[in-house]
Amino acid sequence: MALPVHHLLAAGPRPVAPFSHAVEADGFVFVTGQMPTDPAAPDAPLPAGIEAQTRRVMENLRLILGGIGLGLEHIVMARIYLTEFNRDYAALNALWPGFFEPGKLPARTTVGVTALAVGALVEIDLIARRP
């Protein structure tokens, strides 16, 4: 039996490929990987460095979730992709807890990849759950 699937219209940067920013099925919300692009200036250069790019990606995810009535506290799983894993993993780990309430981190997988769209250093996708 197929679950009902809803393609949600959500705020966020202009997609770099044909996809929905968010899709909901049975209370789970799947958010497509976000890049560190500025929704107000999508053609502007990306922020410099992993810290600035991670903050921009998280702000984009916050915009998308907020547009559908959720927040970062509703994230249950995140997948993070880094093009410079050995160089950027520690810096990412130092930033990550600051996006969440103390002791309430989502599950997470972080992998190194050879390249990301728009020349980004980081991309994050996630699964959230409606309360």
Secondary structure, 3 states (H helix, E strand, C coil): CCCCEEEECCCCCCCCCCCCCEEEECCEEEEEEECCCECCECCCCCCCHHHHHHHHHHHHHHHHHHHCCCCHHHEEEEEEEECCHHHHHHHHHHHHHHHCCCCCCCEEEEEECCCCHHHCCEEEEEEEECC
